[in-house]
């Protein structure tokens, strides 16, 4: 359909309902609880990325690379949630998925037989990430219920 005065081309990103919904998500992310959740998620991602060197299991190359990549991805996702939650709230479900992956990674990635320190590190870090992820998802749900 041609763009004419009778039938203007609509940009869905500019629709008033979508703009209002994005503003509501952004307000939820800017609240003290939203800032705390995204900040803790960001720090969890940074810790996950450096944990092989902190705990001392950097000799297990697959788990080291896994923690580094997933930690960086989580930190970037948390930065996106903190800065543009109205646009990226649909990706908040990825945070608890990364947390569950972090928990099971020592048993799934070769070579098997991770040390107790490695397992404890990943399980505790994964639990924190899952909790942060569920809190991120709940931020979006709470902003919808306020409408």
N, C-alpha and C positions, 0 to 999 in steps of 0.2 A: 504494500500500500504506500502510495506516495505521501510525502510530508506536505500537508496543505493546511491552511488556516482552519478548515473544517475538521480535519483529522490530524492533529499534531502528533508527532512521534513521542510517546511517553517513555521517560527514563524511570524505571522502577526504583532505582536508588534514590530518586527525588520524591517518591510518593510520600505524602504526609504521614501515613501510618507507619511506614518503614522508618522514616526519619525520627518519629516519636519513639518507636521501639528501640532504635539504636541509642537515642539519647537516654532512655531509661536504663539500658544495659551499661552505658558509660557512667551514669550516676551510681549504679551499684558497684562498679569497679573502683570508683573514686571514693567510696565510703571507707571509713577506717578498717572495717572488717575485710573489704575487698582489697585494699592495699596490703593488709597483713597477709592475706592468703596468697596474693600474687608475689609478694616479697619472699615469703617462706618457700613457695614453689620455685622461684628463681634461685634462691640459696641452695635448695635441695638439688636442683639441676647442676649447679656449680660443684657441690660436694660430690655428687655422683660422678662427675667428669674427672675429678682429681682423686677420688677414693682409692684407685689402685696404688697410687704413690703414697697416700696417707696411711693406708692399712698395710701395704707392702706385698700386694699380690700382682705386681706388674709383670712378673715372669709368666703368668698365665695369659698369653697374648690375646686369645679370643675374648675372654672376659674383660681384659683391659680395654681393648678396642671397643667392645660393646658398651661398657660403662662410659667411656669417653664420648662416643657418638650419641648415646641416648641422653647423657647428661647435658651435652651442648644443645641437643634438640629440645630438651625440656626447658633449659634456661632461655632459649630463644622464644619458645612458646609462652613461657611465663612473662617475658618482656612484652610480647604481643598482647597478652591478656591484660597486662597492666596499662598499656598505652592505648589500645584500641579494642576494648572488650565488645563494644557495640558491633564491630565488624567481624570479629573472630570468635565470638561466643560459641559458634557451632563446632569449633575444634576443642572445646574444653573437655570433651569426653576422652580425648587422647591422653590427658594427664594421668587418670587412674589406670589406663591401659599400660602406659609406660611403667607405672608403679608395680603392677602385677608382673610385667615382664622382668623388672628388676629383681623381684622376689624369686622367680623361677629360673632365671638365667644361669646361676651356678650349677644347676642340675641338668640343664638342657644343652648348654654349650660345651663342646669338646675342649680339652680333655676333661673327662668326668673325674670326680673325686676332689672337689674343692676343699680347702682347709676350713676349719671351724670359724676362723676369723673372717674369711671371705664370705662364708654363708651368713654369719651374723650381720656383717656390714650390709650386705645386699638386702637381707630380710628387713632390717630396721629402716634402712633408707627407703626401701619399697613401700613399707607401711606408711611412712611419713608422706611419700609421694601420693599414694592412694588417698590418704586423708585430705591432702591439699587438693587433689583432683576432684574429689567429691564435694569439697567446699566450693571450688570454682563452678562446678555444675549447679550447686545449690544457689549460688549468687544469681545466676541467670534465672533460675526458677522463682526465686524470691522477687526479682524485679518484675516478672510476669504477673505474679499474684498481687502486686501493689497496684496494678493497672486498674 
